[in-house]
Amino acid sequence: MLKKTLLSLLSVLLSSGLLFAQKDITGVWETIDDETGKPKSHVEIYETKSGKYAGKVVKILDPSRQDAVCDKCTDWRKDKPVMGMVIVMDMKKDGNEYTGGEILDPKKGKVYRCKMWLEDEKTLKVRGYLGPFYRTQTWYRVK
């Protein structure tokens, strides 16, 4: 009887995905263009050797922007290709949020303070701050 109960419980957990649900922000996320509402790029979020989190552009979805460079950047990313560029840096896990880092908008060349949190395992909220003002984007897990 106990064996059947355990097998049933394991079956439910496996079928619901709860056992393997990702609980952190690592993975590939699809970003959405604020102006058009269309998918813009894929950003891979990964844990660095120092235990912080960073993100780099791994795919640009607009065929006309494949060779885009960050011509408006004012830091070390100036005139560098957006493909492969690290746009999220120094994020630290703080409870259910990731804070303390920054995010770059390569189109505008602006760097913002950043906070991220998982709304669920497939939805990441990304908030960029400039002074008291902020904008929140929703990114969707690709894999």
C-alpha positions in Angstrom: 0.0 0.0 0.0 2.8 2.4 0.9 4.6 1.5 -2.2 1.6 2.3 -4.4 1.1 5.7 -2.6 4.7 6.7 -3.1 4.6 5.7 -6.8 1.4 7.7 -7.2 2.9 10.7 -5.5 6.0 10.5 -7.6 4.0 10.2 -10.8 2.0 13.3 -9.9 5.1 15.3 -9.2 6.8 14.2 -12.4 3.7 14.9 -14.5 3.2 18.3 -13.0 6.8 19.4 -13.4 7.1 20.4 -9.8 10.0 18.1 -9.2 12.1 19.6 -11.9 10.8 23.2 -11.9 13.6 25.8 -12.1 13.6 28.1 -9.1 16.3 30.4 -10.3 16.8 32.8 -13.2 19.5 30.8 -15.0 18.6 29.8 -18.5 17.7 31.5 -21.8 15.0 34.2 -21.8 13.1 35.8 -24.7 13.0 39.6 -24.4 10.1 41.7 -25.7 10.5 45.1 -27.5 8.8 47.7 -25.4 7.8 49.7 -28.5 6.5 47.0 -30.8 5.5 44.3 -28.3 7.4 41.7 -30.5 10.1 39.3 -29.4 13.5 41.0 -29.7 16.3 38.7 -28.5 17.3 35.8 -26.4 19.4 36.5 -23.3 21.2 33.8 -21.4 21.3 34.4 -17.6 24.1 32.4 -15.9 25.8 32.3 -12.5 29.3 33.7 -12.5 32.3 32.2 -10.7 31.8 34.8 -7.9 28.2 33.6 -7.3 26.6 36.6 -9.0 24.4 36.5 -12.1 25.0 38.0 -15.5 23.3 37.8 -18.9 24.5 38.0 -22.4 22.7 38.3 -25.8 22.8 34.8 -27.5 20.3 35.5 -30.3 19.0 38.6 -32.1 15.6 37.8 -33.6 15.4 40.7 -36.1 17.3 39.7 -39.2 18.2 43.3 -40.0 19.9 43.7 -36.6 22.2 40.7 -36.7 25.3 42.8 -37.0 24.1 45.6 -34.6 26.8 47.3 -32.5 26.3 49.4 -29.4 27.1 52.7 -31.0 25.4 54.7 -28.2 27.3 52.9 -25.4 29.7 55.1 -23.4 31.6 52.3 -21.6 33.8 49.4 -22.7 30.9 48.1 -24.9 31.1 51.1 -27.2 30.9 50.0 -30.9 31.0 46.3 -29.8 28.6 43.7 -31.4 25.4 43.3 -29.5 25.4 39.6 -30.3 27.3 38.0 -27.4 27.3 41.2 -25.4 26.9 41.0 -21.6 24.0 43.3 -20.8 23.1 42.1 -17.3 25.9 42.3 -14.6 26.5 41.7 -10.9 23.0 40.5 -9.9 22.9 39.0 -6.4 20.2 36.6 -5.1 18.4 38.3 -2.3 15.5 36.1 -1.1 13.1 35.8 -4.0 14.7 38.7 -5.9 18.0 39.3 -7.7 19.3 42.8 -7.0 22.4 45.0 -6.8 23.3 44.8 -10.5 22.8 46.7 -13.7 21.3 46.2 -17.1 22.2 47.8 -20.4 19.8 48.8 -23.1 22.1 48.4 -26.2 19.7 50.3 -28.4 19.9 53.5 -26.3 23.4 52.8 -24.7 22.0 53.5 -21.3 22.8 51.5 -18.1 20.2 51.1 -15.4 20.1 49.7 -11.9 18.3 46.4 -12.1 16.1 44.1 -10.1 14.7 40.7 -11.3 12.3 38.2 -9.9 10.5 35.1 -11.1 6.8 35.5 -11.4 6.7 31.7 -12.1 9.2 29.3 -13.6 8.6 30.5 -17.1 8.2 34.3 -16.5 10.9 36.7 -15.4 10.2 40.3 -14.4 13.1 42.6 -15.2 13.0 46.2 -13.7 15.4 48.9 -14.7 15.8 52.0 -12.5 17.0 55.5 -13.4 16.8 57.6 -10.3 13.3 57.2 -8.8 11.9 56.1 -12.2 11.6 52.6 -13.4 10.3 50.4 -16.2 9.5 46.7 -15.9 9.7 44.2 -18.7 8.5 40.6 -18.8 10.9 38.0 -20.3 9.8 34.5 -21.1 11.9 31.3 -20.6 13.0 29.7 -23.8 14.9 26.7 -22.2 
